[in-house]
Amino acid sequence: MSTTSRDWYAWIDVRPPPNLHVVGDVLVGNPGVEALLTMKEPQGGDPALLLLDLHLTQKPGMWPQVKTWVQARYDRTLPPVGARYVGVQVLLNDSQLARMSVHSIQ
């Protein structure tokens, strides 16, 4: 089963403390499905590329079977100094769902 997604964007707000944000929309089978992004363990060999796993979880209860867009989001405070991510790859069941560059804002 393939998963449809859209509008992925990643950015670092560089004002102290620097914060990384990743958002995207995922098409799910009903409004009771939640999309959660977590850091993949282990990370890959490129320290500038953040790997995130997408988890789709069905909340309990009765839900109308209507396809719905839900937002997946990842937020993380980064150390004040050190290397910064330049790219993000979102994985679902170890397959690439999305890949994007990281933008810096102030």
ABEGO torsion letter per residue (X at the ends): XBBBBBGBBBBBBABOBBBBBBBBBBBBABAABBBBBBBBOBBBABAABBBBBBBBBBBBEBBBBBBBBBBBBBBBBBBABEBBBABBBBBBGGBBABBBBBBBBX
